[in-house]
Amino acid sequence: MIPQDAWPASAGVRHRVTVTLLPILNQVGVSRSAQASPLRADLRIFVRISDHAIDSRFYGTAEARFSDVDTSTGGAETLVWEDARCHRERGIPKISLVRIEGAIRDGDKATPLTAVGRQIGLRVPPDEIVERKGRADNDGLTLTVIDAVTKTSGIAVRVRLKGERCAL
């Protein structure tokens, strides 16, 4: 990060968070024939964002919705949250995947699901979200990547924190 004194007065950054529903290759606990129609999903994915600076502050949970998505192909990258305005570059916001809920449909049969991450002092959830965090993608804009999968339902999600240069 560049010290505030050395940063050009007109240069800034705008952060945004996107969520992508990845294809489910092997759904845990589901036995299906190769001729069966693909599973469909209606999901809500909740991401907690903590982004604090003198000139721009945000703390909260943002939601991405995926409706009637083919689980074998996944869902498109969806914008979940974006800074309200351009501001001086400072620390990288913190993001975490909080909860995935919805249903997976096999024809007329819908199976509800709720997956959460482990929390200190609570029992391990029946469907747990397992995250793997990484830094900086090779596209030059991505600052943090979270690849997550649920242990029981097999839902796979990619959450990206991106930074874009902008003029103040």
URNOR-V173317 format. One record per pair of residues at least 24 apart in sequence whose C-alpha atoms are under 10 Angstrom apart, sorted by the first residue. I is the first residue (numbers start at 1). J is the second residue. D is the distance in Angstrom with one decimal. If there is no record, write none. Layout:
i:I j:J d:D
i:I j:J d:D
//
This chain:
i:1 j:89 d:7.8
i:1 j:90 d:7.1
i:1 j:91 d:7.8
i:1 j:92 d:9.5
i:2 j:89 d:8.0
i:2 j:90 d:8.3
i:3 j:89 d:9.2
i:3 j:90 d:8.7
i:4 j:88 d:7.9
i:4 j:89 d:8.0
i:4 j:90 d:8.1
i:7 j:88 d:8.3
i:7 j:89 d:8.4
i:8 j:88 d:9.4
i:8 j:167 d:9.9
i:8 j:168 d:9.8
i:9 j:88 d:8.5
i:9 j:167 d:8.9
i:9 j:168 d:7.5
i:10 j:87 d:9.6
i:10 j:88 d:8.8
i:10 j:166 d:8.4
i:10 j:167 d:5.4
i:10 j:168 d:5.0
i:11 j:86 d:8.9
i:11 j:87 d:8.3
i:11 j:88 d:7.0
i:11 j:89 d:8.3
i:11 j:165 d:7.1
i:11 j:166 d:6.1
i:11 j:167 d:4.9
i:11 j:168 d:5.8
i:12 j:85 d:9.6
i:12 j:86 d:5.9
i:12 j:87 d:5.1
i:12 j:88 d:4.5
i:12 j:89 d:5.6
i:12 j:90 d:9.3
i:12 j:163 d:9.8
i:12 j:164 d:8.4
i:12 j:165 d:5.8
i:12 j:166 d:5.1
i:12 j:167 d:5.6
i:12 j:168 d:5.6
i:13 j:83 d:9.1
i:13 j:85 d:8.7
i:13 j:86 d:5.5
i:13 j:87 d:5.6
i:13 j:88 d:6.1
i:13 j:89 d:5.4
i:13 j:90 d:8.7
i:13 j:162 d:9.8
i:13 j:163 d:6.2
i:13 j:164 d:5.4
i:13 j:165 d:4.6
i:13 j:166 d:5.4
i:13 j:167 d:7.8
i:13 j:168 d:8.4
i:14 j:82 d:7.4
i:14 j:83 d:5.7
i:14 j:84 d:8.1
i:14 j:85 d:6.7
i:14 j:86 d:5.0
i:14 j:87 d:6.6
i:14 j:88 d:8.7
i:14 j:89 d:8.3
i:14 j:162 d:8.3
i:14 j:163 d:5.7
i:14 j:164 d:5.3
i:14 j:165 d:6.5
i:14 j:166 d:6.7
i:14 j:167 d:9.5
i:14 j:168 d:10.0
i:15 j:51 d:9.0
i:15 j:81 d:8.4
i:15 j:82 d:5.9
i:15 j:83 d:5.5
i:15 j:84 d:9.1
i:15 j:85 d:9.1
i:15 j:86 d:8.4
i:15 j:87 d:9.4
i:15 j:89 d:9.6
i:15 j:92 d:8.7
i:15 j:93 d:8.1
i:15 j:141 d:9.5
i:15 j:142 d:9.6
i:15 j:143 d:9.3
i:15 j:161 d:6.9
i:15 j:162 d:5.6
i:15 j:163 d:4.5
i:15 j:164 d:6.4
i:15 j:165 d:9.0
i:16 j:79 d:7.4
i:16 j:80 d:7.6
i:16 j:81 d:5.5
i:16 j:82 d:4.1
i:16 j:83 d:6.3
i:16 j:84 d:9.7
i:16 j:93 d:9.7
i:16 j:142 d:9.5
i:16 j:160 d:8.2
i:16 j:161 d:5.8
i:16 j:162 d:5.3
i:16 j:163 d:6.5
i:16 j:164 d:8.1
i:17 j:47 d:8.8
i:17 j:49 d:8.6
i:17 j:62 d:9.1
i:17 j:78 d:8.6
i:17 j:79 d:6.2
i:17 j:80 d:5.6
i:17 j:81 d:5.2
i:17 j:82 d:6.4
i:17 j:83 d:9.2
i:17 j:93 d:9.9
i:17 j:95 d:8.5
i:17 j:142 d:9.5
i:17 j:144 d:9.5
i:17 j:145 d:9.8
i:17 j:159 d:7.0
i:17 j:160 d:5.6
i:17 j:161 d:4.6
i:17 j:162 d:6.2
i:17 j:163 d:9.0
i:18 j:47 d:9.5
i:18 j:64 d:8.5
i:18 j:76 d:9.9
i:18 j:77 d:6.3
i:18 j:78 d:5.3
i:18 j:79 d:4.4
i:18 j:80 d:5.3
i:18 j:81 d:7.1
i:18 j:82 d:8.9
i:18 j:145 d:9.8
i:18 j:158 d:8.2
i:18 j:159 d:5.7
i:18 j:160 d:5.3
i:18 j:161 d:6.7
i:18 j:162 d:8.0
i:19 j:45 d:8.2
i:19 j:46 d:9.5
i:19 j:47 d:8.8
i:19 j:63 d:9.3
i:19 j:64 d:6.9
i:19 j:65 d:9.4
i:19 j:66 d:9.9
i:19 j:75 d:9.1
i:19 j:76 d:8.3
i:19 j:77 d:5.5
i:19 j:78 d:5.3
i:19 j:79 d:6.6
i:19 j:80 d:6.7
i:19 j:81 d:9.7
i:19 j:97 d:9.8
i:19 j:145 d:9.9
i:19 j:146 d:9.4
i:19 j:157 d:7.0
i:19 j:158 d:5.7
i:19 j:159 d:4.5
i:19 j:160 d:6.5
i:19 j:161 d:9.2
i:20 j:45 d:9.8
i:20 j:64 d:9.1
i:20 j:66 d:9.3
i:20 j:74 d:7.7
i:20 j:75 d:6.0
i:20 j:76 d:5.8
i:20 j:77 d:4.4
i:20 j:78 d:6.3
i:20 j:79 d:9.1
i:20 j:147 d:9.6
i:20 j:156 d:8.7
i:20 j:157 d:5.8
i:20 j:158 d:5.1
i:20 j:159 d:6.5
i:20 j:160 d:8.4
i:21 j:45 d:9.3
i:21 j:64 d:9.8
i:21 j:65 d:9.9
i:21 j:66 d:8.0
i:21 j:69 d:8.8
i:21 j:70 d:10.0
i:21 j:71 d:8.4
i:21 j:73 d:8.8
i:21 j:74 d:5.1
i:21 j:75 d:4.7
i:21 j:76 d:6.8
i:21 j:77 d:7.4
i:21 j:78 d:8.9
i:21 j:148 d:9.9
i:21 j:155 d:7.9
i:21 j:156 d:6.2
i:21 j:157 d:4.7
i:21 j:158 d:6.6
i:21 j:159 d:8.9
i:22 j:71 d:7.8
i:22 j:72 d:8.4
i:22 j:73 d:7.2
i:22 j:74 d:4.6
i:22 j:75 d:6.5
i:22 j:76 d:8.5
i:22 j:77 d:9.4
i:22 j:147 d:9.4
i:22 j:148 d:9.6
i:22 j:149 d:9.4
i:22 j:155 d:7.7
i:22 j:156 d:5.2
i:22 j:157 d:5.4
i:22 j:158 d:6.9
i:23 j:69 d:9.8
i:23 j:70 d:8.2
i:23 j:71 d:5.5
i:23 j:72 d:4.9
i:23 j:73 d:4.8
i:23 j:74 d:4.1
i:23 j:75 d:7.7
i:23 j:154 d:9.7
i:23 j:155 d:8.1
i:23 j:156 d:6.9
i:23 j:157 d:8.7
i:24 j:70 d:9.2
i:24 j:71 d:5.5
i:24 j:72 d:5.4
i:24 j:73 d:7.6
i:24 j:74 d:7.2
i:24 j:149 d:9.5
i:24 j:153 d:9.5
i:24 j:154 d:6.6
i:24 j:155 d:6.3
i:24 j:156 d:6.5
i:24 j:157 d:9.7
i:25 j:71 d:8.3
i:25 j:72 d:6.5
i:25 j:73 d:9.0
i:25 j:74 d:9.9
i:25 j:154 d:8.5
i:25 j:155 d:9.5
i:25 j:156 d:9.4
i:26 j:72 d:9.2
i:26 j:153 d:9.7
i:26 j:154 d:7.3
i:26 j:155 d:9.7
i:27 j:71 d:9.3
i:27 j:72 d:9.8
i:27 j:151 d:9.6
i:27 j:152 d:8.3
i:27 j:153 d:6.4
i:27 j:154 d:5.1
i:27 j:155 d:7.8
i:28 j:150 d:9.4
i:28 j:151 d:7.6
i:28 j:152 d:5.9
i:28 j:153 d:5.9
i:28 j:154 d:5.6
i:28 j:155 d:9.3
i:29 j:152 d:7.2
i:29 j:153 d:7.6
i:29 j:154 d:8.9
i:30 j:152 d:9.9
i:30 j:153 d:8.8
i:30 j:154 d:9.8
i:32 j:106 d:9.9
i:36 j:106 d:8.8
i:36 j:107 d:9.3
i:37 j:70 d:9.8
i:37 j:106 d:7.5
i:37 j:107 d:7.4
i:38 j:69 d:9.7
i:38 j:70 d:6.4
i:38 j:71 d:7.0
i:38 j:72 d:6.7
i:38 j:73 d:9.4
i:38 j:105 d:9.0
i:38 j:106 d:7.3
i:38 j:107 d:8.5
i:39 j:68 d:9.3
i:39 j:69 d:8.3
i:39 j:70 d:6.0
i:39 j:71 d:5.7
i:39 j:72 d:7.3
i:39 j:104 d:6.7
i:39 j:105 d:5.7
i:39 j:106 d:5.1
i:39 j:107 d:7.5
i:39 j:110 d:9.7
i:40 j:67 d:8.5
i:40 j:68 d:5.5
i:40 j:69 d:5.3
i:40 j:70 d:4.7
i:40 j:71 d:5.7
i:40 j:72 d:8.6
i:40 j:74 d:9.6
i:40 j:103 d:8.5
i:40 j:104 d:5.7
i:40 j:105 d:5.1
i:40 j:106 d:6.7
i:40 j:107 d:8.2
i:40 j:110 d:9.1
i:41 j:66 d:7.4
i:41 j:67 d:6.5
i:41 j:68 d:5.3
i:41 j:69 d:5.1
i:41 j:70 d:6.6
i:41 j:71 d:6.4
i:41 j:74 d:9.3
i:41 j:75 d:9.7
i:41 j:102 d:7.5
i:41 j:103 d:5.8
i:41 j:104 d:4.4
i:41 j:105 d:6.0
i:41 j:106 d:9.0
i:41 j:110 d:9.0
i:41 j:111 d:9.5
i:41 j:112 d:9.8
i:41 j:155 d:9.6
i:42 j:66 d:5.6
i:42 j:67 d:4.4
i:42 j:68 d:5.4
i:42 j:69 d:6.7
i:42 j:70 d:9.5
i:42 j:71 d:9.8
i:42 j:101 d:8.5
i:42 j:102 d:5.5
i:42 j:103 d:5.5
i:42 j:104 d:6.5
i:42 j:105 d:8.2
i:42 j:110 d:9.8
i:42 j:112 d:9.5
i:43 j:67 d:6.5
i:43 j:68 d:8.6
i:43 j:69 d:8.6
i:43 j:100 d:6.9
i:43 j:101 d:5.7
i:43 j:102 d:4.4
i:43 j:103 d:6.4
i:43 j:104 d:8.2
i:43 j:112 d:9.7
i:43 j:113 d:8.8
i:43 j:114 d:9.5
i:43 j:155 d:9.7
i:44 j:99 d:8.2
i:44 j:100 d:5.8
i:44 j:101 d:5.4
i:44 j:102 d:6.0
i:44 j:103 d:9.3
i:44 j:114 d:9.6
i:45 j:80 d:9.5
i:45 j:97 d:7.7
i:45 j:98 d:7.9
i:45 j:99 d:6.0
i:45 j:100 d:4.6
i:45 j:101 d:6.6
i:45 j:102 d:8.7
i:45 j:115 d:9.6
i:45 j:157 d:8.8
i:45 j:159 d:9.9
i:46 j:80 d:9.1
i:46 j:96 d:8.7
i:46 j:97 d:6.2
i:46 j:98 d:5.5
i:46 j:99 d:5.2
i:46 j:100 d:6.4
i:46 j:101 d:8.6
i:46 j:116 d:9.7
i:47 j:80 d:8.2
i:47 j:81 d:9.2
i:47 j:95 d:6.8
i:47 j:96 d:5.7
i:47 j:97 d:4.6
i:47 j:98 d:5.5
i:47 j:99 d:7.4
i:47 j:100 d:9.2
i:47 j:159 d:8.3
i:48 j:94 d:8.1
i:48 j:95 d:5.6
i:48 j:96 d:5.3
i:48 j:97 d:6.4
i:48 j:98 d:6.3
i:48 j:99 d:9.3
i:49 j:81 d:8.6
i:49 j:93 d:7.0
i:49 j:94 d:5.9
i:49 j:95 d:4.7
i:49 j:96 d:6.9
i:49 j:97 d:9.1
i:49 j:98 d:10.0
i:49 j:161 d:9.8
i:50 j:92 d:9.3
i:50 j:93 d:5.7
i:50 j:94 d:5.1
i:50 j:95 d:6.5
i:50 j:96 d:9.1
i:51 j:83 d:8.8
i:51 j:90 d:9.9
i:51 j:91 d:8.5
i:51 j:92 d:7.6
i:51 j:93 d:4.5
i:51 j:94 d:6.5
i:51 j:95 d:8.6
i:52 j:90 d:9.0
i:52 j:91 d:8.3
i:52 j:92 d:9.1
i:52 j:93 d:7.2
i:52 j:94 d:9.3
i:53 j:87 d:8.8
i:53 j:88 d:8.7
i:53 j:89 d:9.1
i:53 j:90 d:7.2
i:53 j:91 d:8.1
i:53 j:93 d:9.5
i:54 j:87 d:9.3
i:54 j:88 d:9.3
i:54 j:90 d:9.6
i:55 j:85 d:9.4
i:55 j:86 d:9.4
i:55 j:87 d:6.7
i:55 j:88 d:7.9
i:56 j:83 d:7.9
i:56 j:84 d:8.0
i:56 j:85 d:7.7
i:56 j:86 d:8.6
i:56 j:87 d:6.9
i:56 j:88 d:9.0
i:57 j:83 d:8.8
i:57 j:84 d:9.3
i:57 j:93 d:10.0
i:58 j:83 d:8.2
i:58 j:84 d:9.2
i:58 j:93 d:9.3
i:59 j:93 d:9.7
i:59 j:94 d:9.6
i:59 j:95 d:10.0
i:60 j:95 d:10.0
i:61 j:95 d:9.5
i:61 j:96 d:9.4
i:61 j:97 d:9.4
i:61 j:98 d:8.3
i:62 j:97 d:9.9
i:62 j:98 d:9.8
i:63 j:98 d:10.0
i:63 j:99 d:9.5
i:63 j:100 d:9.6
i:64 j:100 d:9.6
i:65 j:100 d:10.0
i:65 j:101 d:9.9
i:65 j:102 d:9.4
i:66 j:102 d:9.3
i:67 j:102 d:9.5
i:67 j:103 d:9.8
i:68 j:103 d:9.8
i:68 j:104 d:9.1
i:68 j:105 d:8.8
i:69 j:104 d:9.3
i:69 j:105 d:9.9
i:70 j:104 d:9.7
i:70 j:105 d:9.7
i:71 j:104 d:8.6
i:71 j:105 d:9.7
i:71 j:155 d:8.5
i:71 j:156 d:9.5
i:74 j:155 d:9.6
i:74 j:156 d:8.7
i:74 j:157 d:9.1
i:75 j:157 d:9.4
i:77 j:158 d:8.8
i:77 j:159 d:9.0
i:77 j:160 d:9.4
i:78 j:159 d:9.5
i:79 j:159 d:9.9
i:79 j:160 d:9.6
i:80 j:159 d:9.4
i:80 j:160 d:9.9
i:81 j:161 d:9.5
i:82 j:161 d:9.6
i:82 j:162 d:9.3
i:82 j:163 d:9.8
i:83 j:163 d:9.8
i:85 j:166 d:9.4
i:85 j:168 d:8.7
i:86 j:164 d:9.1
i:86 j:165 d:8.4
i:86 j:166 d:6.2
i:86 j:167 d:6.9
i:86 j:168 d:5.9
i:87 j:165 d:9.6
i:87 j:166 d:8.2
i:87 j:167 d:8.4
i:87 j:168 d:6.3
i:88 j:165 d:9.8
i:88 j:166 d:9.4
i:88 j:167 d:9.4
i:88 j:168 d:7.6
i:89 j:163 d:9.3
i:89 j:165 d:9.0
i:92 j:143 d:7.7
i:92 j:144 d:8.6
i:92 j:161 d:8.8
i:92 j:162 d:9.7
i:92 j:163 d:8.9
i:93 j:143 d:9.4
i:93 j:144 d:9.2
i:93 j:161 d:8.1
i:93 j:162 d:9.9
i:93 j:163 d:10.0
i:94 j:144 d:8.9
i:94 j:161 d:8.8
i:95 j:133 d:9.9
i:95 j:144 d:8.5
i:95 j:145 d:9.4
i:95 j:146 d:8.6
i:95 j:159 d:8.6
i:95 j:160 d:8.9
i:95 j:161 d:7.6
i:96 j:131 d:8.7
i:96 j:133 d:9.2
i:96 j:145 d:10.0
i:96 j:146 d:7.8
i:96 j:159 d:8.4
i:97 j:129 d:8.1
i:97 j:130 d:9.4
i:97 j:131 d:7.9
i:97 j:146 d:8.0
i:97 j:147 d:9.5
i:97 j:148 d:8.0
i:97 j:157 d:9.2
i:97 j:158 d:9.5
i:97 j:159 d:7.7
i:98 j:129 d:8.4
i:99 j:128 d:9.3
i:99 j:129 d:7.8
i:100 j:127 d:9.6
i:100 j:128 d:9.6
i:100 j:129 d:8.2
i:100 j:150 d:8.7
i:100 j:155 d:8.7
i:100 j:157 d:9.4
i:103 j:153 d:10.0
i:104 j:153 d:8.9
i:104 j:155 d:9.7
i:111 j:153 d:9.6
i:112 j:153 d:9.7
i:113 j:152 d:9.2
i:113 j:153 d:7.3
i:113 j:155 d:9.8
i:114 j:150 d:9.5
i:114 j:152 d:10.0
i:114 j:153 d:9.0
i:115 j:149 d:9.5
i:115 j:150 d:6.6
i:115 j:151 d:8.6
i:115 j:152 d:8.6
i:115 j:153 d:8.3
i:115 j:155 d:9.1
i:116 j:150 d:8.3
i:117 j:148 d:10.0
i:117 j:150 d:8.9
i:125 j:151 d:9.9
i:126 j:150 d:9.9
i:126 j:151 d:8.6
i:126 j:152 d:7.5
i:126 j:153 d:9.9
i:127 j:151 d:5.8
i:127 j:152 d:5.1
i:127 j:153 d:6.9
i:127 j:154 d:9.1
i:128 j:152 d:7.2
i:128 j:153 d:9.1
i:128 j:154 d:9.9
i:129 j:153 d:9.8
i:129 j:154 d:9.5
i:129 j:155 d:8.9
i:129 j:156 d:9.2
i:129 j:157 d:9.8
i:130 j:156 d:9.6
i:131 j:156 d:9.9
i:131 j:157 d:9.3
i:131 j:158 d:9.5
i:132 j:158 d:9.7
i:133 j:158 d:9.8
i:133 j:159 d:9.3
i:133 j:160 d:9.9
i:134 j:160 d:9.7
i:135 j:160 d:9.7
i:135 j:161 d:9.5
i:136 j:160 d:9.6
i:136 j:161 d:9.2
i:136 j:162 d:9.0
i:137 j:161 d:10.0
i:137 j:162 d:9.4
i:140 j:164 d:9.2
i:141 j:165 d:8.9
//
